[in-house]
Amino acid sequence: MTITSNIPMDEKEKQAYVDYITEKNGRRPKSVEITVDGDYVDLKYFLEDIPFERIRRITGYLVGTMDHWNDAKTAEEADRVKHGISGCGVMECL
């Protein structure tokens, strides 16, 4: 994590700002820019990325991966008819 400030700041004070951002957003910041202007503090920060898993509907089930499927369900997925729309212009398919 990168923390920058326009004035000298000890690690405990920087950590307090990181804790505030984490509590406010529910996840840790990736970088923090602290700008102190008199009595006011401006925090500019970017949060860590949220892991994203693609969910698909396969053979009636919502799944991310087929890692935990048994052999029968894996065979069912392999045997299903996969429909495509390649080569289909807008007016040709209507």
DSSP file with accessible surface (Angstrom, degrees, kcal/mol):
  #  RESIDUE AA STRUCTURE BP1 BP2  ACC     N-H-->O    O-->H-N    N-H-->O    O-->H-N    TCO  KAPPA ALPHA  PHI   PSI    X-CA   Y-CA   Z-CA
    1    1 A M              0   0  106      0, 0.0     2,-0.5     0, 0.0    30,-0.2   0.000 360.0 360.0 360.0 138.5    0.0    0.0    0.0
    2    2 A T  E     -a   31   0A  91     28,-1.4    30,-3.0     2,-0.0     2,-0.5  -0.898 360.0-177.6-105.4 126.6    1.3    3.5   -0.9
    3    3 A I  E     +a   32   0A  40     -2,-0.5     2,-0.3    28,-0.2    30,-0.2  -0.989   5.0 177.5-125.5 120.8    0.6    6.3    1.5
    4    4 A T  E     -a   33   0A  68     28,-2.6    30,-3.1    -2,-0.5     2,-0.3  -0.910   3.3-175.7-121.1 152.6    1.7    9.9    0.6
    5    5 A S  E     -a   34   0A  37     -2,-0.3    30,-0.2    28,-0.2     4,-0.1  -0.993  31.8-136.0-145.3 149.3    1.2   13.1    2.5
    6    6 A N  S    S+     0   0   89     28,-1.5    29,-0.1    -2,-0.3    -1,-0.0   0.543  95.6  41.3 -83.4  -6.6    2.0   16.8    1.9
    7    7 A I  S    S-     0   0   72     27,-0.2    27,-0.1    -3,-0.0     2,-0.1  -0.945 103.3 -85.9-132.5 157.2    3.3   17.1    5.4
    8    8 A P        +     0   0  129      0, 0.0     2,-0.3     0, 0.0    -2,-0.1  -0.397  52.9 176.8 -61.7 137.1    5.5   14.9    7.6
    9    9 A M        -     0   0   21     -4,-0.1     2,-0.1    -2,-0.1    -4,-0.0  -0.995  26.6-121.8-145.7 136.9    3.3   12.3    9.4
   10   10 A D     >  -     0   0   97     -2,-0.3     4,-2.1     1,-0.1     3,-0.3  -0.330  31.5-108.6 -77.9 165.0    4.2    9.4   11.7
   11   11 A E  H  > S+     0   0  134      1,-0.2     4,-2.7     2,-0.2     5,-0.2   0.836 116.2  57.9 -63.4 -34.3    3.1    5.9   10.9
   12   12 A K  H  > S+     0   0  177      2,-0.2     4,-1.7     1,-0.2    -1,-0.2   0.911 108.2  46.1 -64.7 -39.9    0.5    5.8   13.7
   13   13 A E  H  > S+     0   0   82     -3,-0.3     4,-1.6     2,-0.2    -2,-0.2   0.922 112.7  50.0 -69.7 -41.5   -1.3    8.8   12.2
   14   14 A K  H  X S+     0   0   40     -4,-2.1     4,-2.1     1,-0.2    -2,-0.2   0.924 109.5  52.0 -60.7 -43.1   -1.1    7.3    8.7
   15   15 A Q  H  X S+     0   0   81     -4,-2.7     4,-2.9     1,-0.2    -1,-0.2   0.856 103.4  58.4 -63.6 -32.9   -2.5    4.0   10.0
   16   16 A A  H  X S+     0   0   57     -4,-1.7     4,-2.1     2,-0.2    -1,-0.2   0.907 107.2  47.0 -63.5 -40.2   -5.4    5.9   11.6
   17   17 A Y  H  X S+     0   0   50     -4,-1.6     4,-2.4     2,-0.2    -2,-0.2   0.909 111.9  50.2 -67.7 -40.2   -6.4    7.3    8.2
   18   18 A V  H  X S+     0   0    0     -4,-2.1     4,-2.7     1,-0.2    -2,-0.2   0.931 110.8  49.8 -62.7 -43.2   -6.1    3.8    6.6
   19   19 A D  H  X S+     0   0   81     -4,-2.9     4,-2.6     1,-0.2     5,-0.2   0.901 109.9  51.4 -62.2 -40.4   -8.3    2.3    9.4
   20   20 A Y  H  X S+     0   0  127     -4,-2.1     4,-2.4     2,-0.2    -2,-0.2   0.940 112.1  45.6 -62.0 -46.8  -10.9    5.1    8.9
   21   21 A I  H  X S+     0   0    0     -4,-2.4     4,-2.2     2,-0.2     6,-0.3   0.919 113.2  50.4 -63.6 -42.8  -11.0    4.4    5.1
   22   22 A T  H  X S+     0   0   35     -4,-2.7     4,-2.1     1,-0.2     5,-0.4   0.925 112.8  45.8 -62.5 -44.5  -11.2    0.6    5.7
   23   23 A E  H  < S+     0   0  175     -4,-2.6    -1,-0.2     1,-0.2    -2,-0.2   0.907 113.8  49.4 -65.8 -39.9  -14.0    1.0    8.2
   24   24 A K  H  < S+     0   0  125     -4,-2.4    -1,-0.2    -5,-0.2    -2,-0.2   0.872 124.3  27.6 -67.2 -38.0  -16.0    3.4    6.0
   25   25 A N  H  < S-     0   0   58     -4,-2.2    -2,-0.2     2,-0.3    -1,-0.2   0.524  98.5-122.6-106.2 -12.0  -15.7    1.2    2.8
   26   26 A G  S  < S+     0   0   67     -4,-2.1     2,-0.3    -5,-0.2    -3,-0.1   0.549  85.6  66.0  81.0   4.4  -15.5   -2.3    4.1
   27   27 A R  S    S-     0   0   89     -5,-0.4    -2,-0.3    -6,-0.3    -1,-0.1  -0.988  87.4 -94.6-153.4 159.4  -12.2   -3.0    2.4
   28   28 A R        -     0   0   92     -2,-0.3    20,-2.4     1,-0.1     2,-0.2  -0.401  38.9-113.2 -76.9 149.3   -8.6   -1.7    2.5
   29   29 A P  E     - B   0  47A   0      0, 0.0    18,-0.3     0, 0.0     3,-0.1  -0.484   9.5-150.9 -78.0 149.7   -7.3    1.0    0.3
   30   30 A K  E    S+     0   0A  97     16,-4.3   -28,-1.4     1,-0.4     2,-0.3   0.809  84.1   2.8 -84.0 -37.6   -4.6    0.2   -2.3
   31   31 A S  E     -aB   2  46A  34     15,-1.5    15,-1.9   -30,-0.2     2,-0.4  -0.991  65.2-159.9-149.4 150.7   -3.2    3.8   -2.1
   32   32 A V  E     -aB   3  45A   3    -30,-3.0   -28,-2.6    -2,-0.3     2,-0.5  -0.999   3.0-165.9-134.8 133.0   -3.9    6.9    0.0
   33   33 A E  E     -aB   4  44A  85     11,-3.2    11,-2.5    -2,-0.4     2,-0.5  -0.980  12.6-163.4-118.9 116.8   -3.0   10.5   -0.7
   34   34 A I  E     -aB   5  43A   1    -30,-3.1   -28,-1.5    -2,-0.5     2,-0.5  -0.897   6.7-175.0-105.9 122.8   -3.3   12.7    2.4
   35   35 A T  E     - B   0  42A  46      7,-2.6     7,-3.2    -2,-0.5     2,-0.5  -0.969   7.2-161.7-120.4 116.4   -3.4   16.5    1.9
   36   36 A V  E     + B   0  41A  31     -2,-0.5     2,-0.4     5,-0.2     5,-0.2  -0.852  12.1 175.5-100.3 128.4   -3.5   18.6    5.0
   37   37 A D  E >   - B   0  40A 124      3,-3.1     3,-2.0    -2,-0.5     2,-0.4  -0.825  62.1 -67.0-133.0  90.0   -4.7   22.3    4.6
   38   38 A G  T 3  S-     0   0   64     -2,-0.4    -1,-0.1     1,-0.3     0, 0.0  -0.491 119.5  -9.2  67.3-120.4   -4.9   24.0    8.0
   39   39 A D  T 3  S+     0   0  162     -2,-0.4     2,-0.3    -3,-0.1    -1,-0.3   0.471 123.8  85.0 -86.8  -3.9   -7.7   22.3   10.0
   40   40 A Y  E <   -B   37   0A 180     -3,-2.0    -3,-3.1     2,-0.0     2,-0.4  -0.788  57.8-162.0-106.8 145.2   -8.9   20.3    7.0
   41   41 A V  E     -B   36   0A  61     -2,-0.3     2,-0.5    -5,-0.2    -5,-0.2  -0.991   4.6-158.1-125.5 127.4   -7.7   17.0    5.6
   42   42 A D  E     -B   35   0A 100     -7,-3.2    -7,-2.6    -2,-0.4     2,-0.6  -0.929   7.9-161.3-105.4 125.2   -8.4   15.8    2.1
   43   43 A L  E     -B   34   0A  35     -2,-0.5     2,-0.5    -9,-0.2    -9,-0.2  -0.939   9.5-178.6-109.3 121.6   -8.2   12.0    1.6
   44   44 A K  E     +B   33   0A 110    -11,-2.5   -11,-3.2    -2,-0.6     2,-0.3  -0.982  20.7 161.1-115.7 124.1   -7.8   10.7   -2.0
   45   45 A Y  E     -B   32   0A  58     -2,-0.5     2,-0.4   -13,-0.2   -13,-0.2  -0.975  35.2-145.9-146.6 156.8   -7.7    6.9   -2.1
   46   46 A F  E     -B   31   0A 123    -15,-1.9   -16,-4.3    -2,-0.3   -15,-1.5  -0.994  27.1-135.5-122.0 129.9   -8.2    3.9   -4.4
   47   47 A L  E     -B   29   0A  33     -2,-0.4     3,-0.1   -18,-0.3   -19,-0.1  -0.469  27.5 -94.5 -85.3 157.1   -9.6    0.7   -2.9
   48   48 A E        -     0   0   90    -20,-2.4    -1,-0.1    -2,-0.1     2,-0.0  -0.315  52.0 -94.9 -63.9 150.5   -8.3   -2.8   -3.5
   49   49 A D        -     0   0  130      1,-0.1    -1,-0.1     3,-0.0     3,-0.0  -0.355  33.3-124.2 -67.6 147.5  -10.0   -4.7   -6.3
   50   50 A I        -     0   0  112     -3,-0.1    -1,-0.1    -2,-0.0     2,-0.1  -0.807  30.0-111.6 -91.8 129.2  -12.9   -7.0   -5.4
   51   51 A P        -     0   0  125      0, 0.0     2,-0.5     0, 0.0    -1,-0.0  -0.385  35.9-155.2 -59.9 135.0  -12.4  -10.6   -6.6
   52   52 A F        -     0   0  186     -2,-0.1     2,-0.5     2,-0.0    -3,-0.0  -0.957  11.8-170.7-119.7 129.5  -14.9  -11.3   -9.4
   53   53 A E        -     0   0  121     -2,-0.5     2,-0.3    12,-0.0    12,-0.1  -0.982  23.4-127.6-120.8 128.1  -16.2  -14.7  -10.3
   54   54 A R        -     0   0  166     -2,-0.5     2,-0.5    10,-0.1    -2,-0.0  -0.546  21.3-155.6 -73.7 131.8  -18.2  -15.3  -13.4
   55   55 A I        +     0   0  101     -2,-0.3     2,-0.3     7,-0.0     9,-0.2  -0.937  15.1 179.6-110.7 130.9  -21.5  -17.1  -12.7
   56   56 A R  E     -C   63   0B  85      7,-3.1     7,-3.0    -2,-0.5     2,-0.7  -0.902  30.9-121.4-125.8 158.6  -23.1  -19.0  -15.6
   57   57 A R  E     +C   62   0B 175     -2,-0.3     2,-0.4     5,-0.2     5,-0.2  -0.890  38.1 172.6-100.3 113.3  -26.3  -21.1  -15.9
   58   58 A I  E >   -C   61   0B   2      3,-2.9     3,-2.2    -2,-0.7    19,-0.1  -0.990  66.6 -19.0-126.3 125.4  -25.3  -24.6  -17.0
   59   59 A T  T 3  S-     0   0   34     -2,-0.4    -1,-0.1     1,-0.3     3,-0.1   0.824 129.6 -49.1  47.3  40.4  -27.7  -27.5  -17.2
   60   60 A G  T 3  S+     0   0   48      1,-0.2     2,-0.4    -3,-0.0    -1,-0.3   0.470 118.4 105.5  86.8   0.9  -30.1  -25.7  -14.9
   61   61 A Y  E <   -C   58   0B 123     -3,-2.2    -3,-2.9     2,-0.0     2,-0.7  -0.921  67.7-131.0-117.4 142.4  -27.5  -24.8  -12.2
   62   62 A L  E     +C   57   0B 124     -2,-0.4     2,-0.3    -5,-0.2    -5,-0.2  -0.817  44.7 165.8 -87.6 118.6  -25.9  -21.5  -11.5
   63   63 A V  E     -C   56   0B  17     -7,-3.0    -7,-3.1    -2,-0.7     3,-0.1  -0.950  42.5-162.7-136.4 153.9  -22.1  -22.2  -11.3
   64   64 A G  S    S-     0   0   16      1,-0.5     2,-0.3    -2,-0.3    -1,-0.1   0.805  86.6  -5.2 -95.2 -49.6  -18.8  -20.4  -11.3
   65   65 A T        -     0   0   71    -12,-0.1    -1,-0.5    -9,-0.0     3,-0.3  -0.915  58.7-130.3-137.8 166.6  -16.7  -23.5  -12.1
   66   66 A M  S >  S+     0   0   52     -2,-0.3     3,-1.5     1,-0.2     8,-0.1   0.121  70.2 117.8-104.1  21.2  -17.4  -27.1  -12.6
   67   67 A D  T 3  S+     0   0  126      1,-0.3    -1,-0.2     0, 0.0     0, 0.0   0.832  78.2  41.9 -58.2 -35.7  -14.5  -28.2  -10.3
   68   68 A H  T 3  S+     0   0  179     -3,-0.3    -1,-0.3     2,-0.0     2,-0.2   0.295  87.6 117.3 -99.9   9.3  -16.8  -30.0   -7.8
   69   69 A W    <   -     0   0   48     -3,-1.5    -3,-0.0     1,-0.1     2,-0.0  -0.513  63.0-123.4 -77.4 147.6  -19.1  -31.7  -10.2
   70   70 A N     >  -     0   0  103     -2,-0.2     4,-2.3     1,-0.1     5,-0.2  -0.259  33.9 -95.6 -80.3 174.7  -19.3  -35.4  -10.4
   71   71 A D  H  > S+     0   0  144      1,-0.2     4,-2.4     2,-0.2     5,-0.2   0.870 122.1  53.6 -61.7 -38.9  -18.6  -37.4  -13.6
   72   72 A A  H  > S+     0   0   72      2,-0.2     4,-2.2     1,-0.2    -1,-0.2   0.928 111.0  44.5 -64.3 -45.4  -22.3  -37.7  -14.5
   73   73 A K  H  > S+     0   0   35      2,-0.2     4,-2.1     1,-0.2    -2,-0.2   0.898 113.1  51.8 -69.0 -36.5  -22.9  -33.9  -14.3
   74   74 A T  H  X S+     0   0   54     -4,-2.3     4,-2.1     1,-0.2    -2,-0.2   0.921 110.6  48.6 -64.2 -40.6  -19.7  -33.2  -16.2
   75   75 A A  H  X S+     0   0   45     -4,-2.4     4,-2.2     2,-0.2    -2,-0.2   0.896 108.2  54.7 -65.7 -38.8  -20.8  -35.6  -18.9
   76   76 A E  H  X S+     0   0   90     -4,-2.2     4,-0.9     1,-0.2    -2,-0.2   0.920 109.3  47.5 -60.4 -41.8  -24.3  -33.9  -19.0
   77   77 A E  H >< S+     0   0   30     -4,-2.1     3,-0.6     1,-0.2    -2,-0.2   0.913 111.8  49.8 -66.1 -39.8  -22.6  -30.6  -19.6
   78   78 A A  H 3< S+     0   0   60     -4,-2.1    -1,-0.2     1,-0.2    -2,-0.2   0.854 112.3  48.3 -68.3 -32.0  -20.3  -32.0  -22.3
   79   79 A D  H 3< S+     0   0  131     -4,-2.2    -1,-0.2    -5,-0.1    -2,-0.2   0.594  87.1 109.7 -85.3 -10.8  -23.3  -33.6  -24.1
   80   80 A R  S << S-     0   0   98     -4,-0.9     2,-0.5    -3,-0.6    -3,-0.0  -0.262  77.1-107.9 -69.4 154.2  -25.6  -30.6  -24.1
   81   81 A V        -     0   0  107      1,-0.0     2,-0.7     2,-0.0    -1,-0.1  -0.704  29.7-150.5 -82.2 123.6  -26.4  -28.7  -27.3
   82   82 A K        -     0   0  124     -2,-0.5     2,-0.3    -3,-0.0    -1,-0.0  -0.869  10.6-151.4-100.0 117.8  -24.6  -25.4  -27.4
   83   83 A H        -     0   0  169     -2,-0.7     2,-0.3     2,-0.0    -2,-0.0  -0.698  16.2-178.2 -90.9 139.8  -26.5  -22.8  -29.4
   84   84 A G        -     0   0   67     -2,-0.3    -2,-0.0     2,-0.1     0, 0.0  -0.844  28.4-150.5-130.3 169.0  -24.7  -20.0  -31.1
   85   85 A I    >   +     0   0  147     -2,-0.3     3,-1.3     3,-0.0     8,-0.0   0.098  43.9 145.0-125.9  22.6  -25.6  -17.0  -33.2
   86   86 A S  T 3   +     0   0  118      1,-0.2     3,-0.1     3,-0.0    -2,-0.1  -0.305  69.4  18.1 -65.9 143.5  -22.5  -16.7  -35.3
   87   87 A G  T 3  S+     0   0   79      1,-0.2     2,-0.7     0, 0.0    -1,-0.2   0.642  93.3 127.8  74.9  13.2  -23.1  -15.5  -38.9
   88   88 A a    <   -     0   0   49     -3,-1.3    -1,-0.2     5,-0.0     2,-0.1  -0.886  43.7-159.8-108.5 110.3  -26.5  -14.2  -38.0
   89   89 A G     >  -     0   0   29     -2,-0.7     4,-1.4    -3,-0.1     5,-0.1  -0.392  34.1-103.4 -79.4 166.9  -27.2  -10.6  -39.0
   90   90 A V  T  4 S+     0   0  120      1,-0.2     4,-0.3     2,-0.2     3,-0.3   0.940 120.1  36.3 -59.1 -48.3  -29.9   -8.6  -37.3
   91   91 A M  T >4 S+     0   0  152      1,-0.2     3,-0.6     2,-0.2    -1,-0.2   0.800 110.6  62.3 -78.9 -25.6  -32.4   -8.8  -40.1
   92   92 A E  T 34 S+     0   0  150      1,-0.2    -1,-0.2     0, 0.0    -2,-0.2   0.810 104.9  45.9 -71.4 -28.9  -31.5  -12.4  -41.2
   93   93 A a  T 3<        0   0   75     -4,-1.4    -1,-0.2    -3,-0.3    -2,-0.2   0.494 360.0 360.0 -93.5  -6.3  -32.5  -14.0  -37.9
   94   94 A L    <         0   0  164     -3,-0.6    -3,-0.0    -4,-0.3    -5,-0.0  -0.386 360.0 360.0 -82.5 360.0  -35.9  -12.2  -37.5
